[in-house]
Amino acid sequence: MREEAARRVYARMRQQGEPFETAAKAVALRPGELDQARGRLAELGLLHPGAGIAVDAMAALTRMISDGDDLIHRLAVQRAASRALTEHYLDLPYGTREDGPVEFFPRSRVDELRRRLRTAEVAATGEIVAMHTPHTWDPVRLAYAFENDRESVERGVRVRVMHSHGQLHMPVLREHIQALMEHGVEVRTAHFVPARMIIMDRRTAIVEVAPGDLEAGALFIEDHALTATLAALFDYCWMTASEPKDVPRGADGEELTDQQRAVLRLLATGAKDDAIARALGVSTRTVTRVVGELSAVLGVTSRFQAGVRAAKLGWL
């Protein structure tokens, strides 16, 4: 009964372009059926939670599959981390050894950690990879990092660096990234960067123990199986990341107006211009204009591409 009531309302919404309440009244649902239908459509992603309009079934299926893929990835990362903890950390004695493969550096030993990092960078012969979670950048530290990366590239070392999309709105980091690329460093950005770390030759790694918390300290890992797991995590993130030139200037969506954000969210559901106009209380011409603006910002030529691009940037 619940499925049948939901199907009747959804069919009416799609055929007539009506919001949920209007369609439910038109098909004469009983009070109990109305709540069941609303819940079922919301459960299937077929009802926009804010506007109350129908979401295209293919768009809902695509979003559900995407969410499932994200969940599978998070579970895979969690499983790898759990295995690493079980195999390599649970049996570690309290305290640390200077010559051990895994050493914890609290914030109070950051200068010593930087010296160890610099030694490892100079010793690298094949590659250096790094990913950075969002934080406030110190121009002095950026200049120091730039010189180190430049020297590594000149020695024939492949250097790859990953940042988050949202950090591209910072002028100091944009200039830093541009300078890196001009000197042969490969740079990509992603909506979500899971950890702050740097790996040299897939042998030595430095990883923040609490992403985003510079005060929590870091692990120095050398000649340890855990570095393979961290390198695999980097490789996956790198494959799904974007070239900086492909990311709009307002990479975190800050340059969008409230109206553009609302249209974009409804656009991603598969709603047509007239349905979006009714949901927002504006004219269809206004919606068409805003869609054009969004296409220009995102650098796409179709509504579908706009939805895909916005989802990849984390704007939805």
N, C-alpha and C positions, 0 to 999 in steps of 0.2 A: 504493500500500500504506500509506504513512504517513497519508494522508487518511482511508482506511477505518478504520485502527486508532484514530485520534483520534476519529472519529465514533462508533465503537462504545463507546469509554470515556465520551465526553461524554454520549451518550444514556443510558447506565446511570447516570451521576452525576445527571443531571436527573430521571430516572424514580424512582430509589430514594433520592435525597438522600445518596448516599455520597461520601466523599472520593476522590481520584484513586487512591490505592494500593489501596483496597478494590474500587473498580469495575474497575480494571485486572486484578486477580486474578480477579474474577468472570467477566470475558469471556475469560480465559485468553490474555492477550497473551504473546508470546515476549519474552525479555529485550531483544532489539534493537528490537522494536515498542514496548515500553514506553517506552523513552527517546525514540523518534521521536514517539510520541503526546503525551508530556508536553511536548516541545519545540514541537510544532505547536499545542497548545492554549494554551500560554503565548504563542506568537507571535501568535495571534489574539485574545488577551486573554480567553480563555474559562476560564482557570485562575487562581484567586487565588493569588499567589505565596507568601503567608504561611500561609494556612489550608489550601490544597490542595483547596478546594471549587470547584464549578462556578460560573462567572459567567454570568448570563442573557445570551443571545446579543444581544438588543436593547440591553441595557445596554452590552455590549462594543462593539457597532456605534456607539452614541451617543458613547461615550468616544473611539473611534477617529476619528470624524468631528470631534469637538471638538478632539482633538489635531491633526488635520490643519488645521483652521481656524486654530488657534494658530500652527502652523508657517507657514502661508501668510501670516499677519499679520506674523510675525517676519521672513520673507523680504522682504515688501513694505517694511517699515520699513528693513531692511538695504539694500535696493535703492535706496530714496530717499536714504539716508545716503551710499551709495557714489556716487550721481550728484552729490549736493551736493559731496562731497569732490573729485570729478573736475572738475566745472565751476567751482567757486568757490575751491578751496583749493590745489590742486596748483601753480598758477601764481603764488601769492602770493610776493613777495620775502621774504627773511629780515628779521626785525625788524617793527615795526608803525609805522603812521602815525596821528597823533592825529586826522586828518580822514578816515581810511579807513572803509569800511563795516563792516569786521570788525576788532575790536581785542581782543587777549588781555590779560587782567588777572591777573597772578600774585597769590597770597595776600597778598604784601607791599603790594599796591595796593588792598586791599579797601575802605578808607575812600573812596578816590577813586571806585571802582566804585559804592558806595552813593550817593554824591552824584549820579553820572550817572543812576542808577536813579531817584532821587527826582525829578530834573528831568524825566525821561521820564514818570513817573507823573503829575506835575502838568500836563504838557502833553497828556496823553491826553484825548480828547473822546468816544470811542465805547465802547471796552471795554478791560479789563485782564484777562488770564487768567494763571493760575499753577498749576504743579503742583510738589509737594514730595516728594522721596524720603525715606524714614525716616531720622531723625537725632535727636539730643538737642536739645530746644527750650529756648532761653533765654527766661525770662519777660519780661525787659526788651525783647528783640528782638520778641517776640510783641506786647507792648503797643504798640511803635512801629509794627509792621505793621498792627495793628488800627486805629490812628488814621489811617494813610495810606489804608487801604481805606474806612474810614467817610467820610473827606473826599471820596474819589473818588465814592462812591455819592451823596453829597449834591450833587455837581456834575452828577449825571445820567449818570455813567459806569457801564456794566454791569461788575460785578466777579464773576469766577468763579474758585474755588479748588478744587484737588483734592489730597487726601491719601491715604495708604494705609490700608486697614482696620486693620492692626495697630497703628497709632499712636493709635487711638481709646481704647486702654486707659490712655493717659496723661491723668490728670485735668487738667493744665494745658492740654493741647491740646483736650480735650473742651470745657472752659469757653470757650476762645478761639473754637472753631467755633460754639458756641451764641451767643456774643456777636456774631460776624460775621453769622450768619443773622438775628438780631433786628434788625440794622441794614441789611438788604437785600442782603448778599453771598450769592451762590449757592455752596453747598459740596457736593461729592460725594466719595466715597471709592471706591477700587478695590483689588483684591488686589495688583496690581502697577502701580507707577508708574515708567515707564521713564527719566525724566530730571527734574532739578530746573531749572525755568526760569520766566521771567515774560515776557509779551509785551504790549506796549502798542499798541493800534490796528492790530495786525498789521503794524507798521512797524519797531518797535524791540523787540529781544529780548535777554535776558541768560540764558545757558545755562552750567551747570557743564560743564566739559570731561570730567570723570570722575564720573558719578553716584555719590553717596555719599561722595566724597572732597573734603571742603571745602578741603583744602590744595592741590588740583591747579589751582585758579584757574578763571576763567570767561571766556567770550567775550561781548563787547558787539557786537551786530549791529544796524546801522541802515540803513534803506532798502535792504535787500538781499533778493534772491530767496529766500534760505535761510529767511527768516522765514515765508514761505508754507508751506514744508515743515513747519516746527515748529508752525505754527498748525493744519495739517491733522492732525498727530500728536495735538495736544491735543484737537481736535474728536472724533477717533476714540475716544480714551480717555474723554472726557466722556460720549459716547453709551453706552458700555458700563459706566459707573460706577454706583454706588448712592447713594441719598439716605442721609445719616447715620442717620435714624430707622429705616431698613430694615435696618441692620446690627446684629446682636446685640451686647450689651455686651462680651462676650468676643470681640471681632472677630477676633482671631488664634487663637482656639481654646484659649487658655491656661486658660480656666475649665472645660474638659472634663476628665473623669477619663480614666484610661487605658482603662477599660472602655468608656466612651462613645465614645472615639476608635476602638477596635477594632470596636465594633458599627457605627459610622458608615461605616468603610471597607468592611466586608462588606455593609452595607445598599446602598451605591452599586453593588455588583456585581450586584444583583438577587436576592441570596440571601434565602430565607425565614427566618422566625424559628427554625424547628426546625434548619435547616442552620447558622445562626449559632450557635445554642446548642451544637450538637455541636462546631463548630470551636473555640469558646471554653471548652468544658467547663463550661457553666452550664445552668440550666434554661430552658426556653422562656418560662416566666413572667418570669424575670429579663430576658430579651431584650426581651419585650414592654414591660416597665416602662421599660427604658433607651430604647427607641424613642420612647416617650411623652415622656420627659424631653428627648430631642433635638428632637422636634417642637415642644415648648414653647420651648426655647432659640432655635430657628431661626424660630419664628413661622409654622409651616406646618401643614397639616392632613392631608398624605398622605406616604407613604414616598417616592414619586417626587419630590415637591416638596422633601423633606428632602435627597435626593441632589443635586438641581439646585442648591439654595441653598448647600449645603456646598461644592460644586464652585466656585461663583461666588466664595465667600469664601476659597477656597484652602485649605480644611481637609482636602482629600483628597490 
